[in-house]
């Protein structure tokens, strides 16, 4: 193992990232830009925007089973709750 590899951060998997941001992420309000649906018209992905300290961020997220059960919450233009990492504001999730 090279010496510098000891100091590199390990990549966080998606489930761990979601769990961490659900518990420790700062809350802000966002807005749904667009959605992606599957063949059965269930919303599977949401594209959203949010603003932190005057910087506008855009992101997307694959919705989990609980979230896909609330399609009205993700209509384009809807307000949503976003949790983000205070050290990396571009790292966010929709709750």
DASUL-V419246 format. One record per pair of residues at least 12 apart in sequence whose C-alpha atoms are under 6 Angstrom apart, sorted by the first residue. I is the first residue (numbers start at 0). J is the second residue. Records with the same first field share a line. If there is no record, write none. Layout:
BEGIN
I = J / J
END
This chain:
BEGIN
24 = 82 / 83 / 84
25 = 82 / 83
26 = 81 / 82
27 = 81
28 = 79 / 80 / 81
29 = 48 / 49 / 78 / 79 / 81
30 = 47 / 48 / 76 / 77 / 78 / 79
31 = 46 / 47 / 75 / 76 / 77
32 = 46 / 47 / 75
33 = 46 / 75
34 = 46
42 = 67
43 = 61 / 62
44 = 60 / 61 / 62
45 = 59 / 60
46 = 58 / 59
80 = 94
81 = 93
END
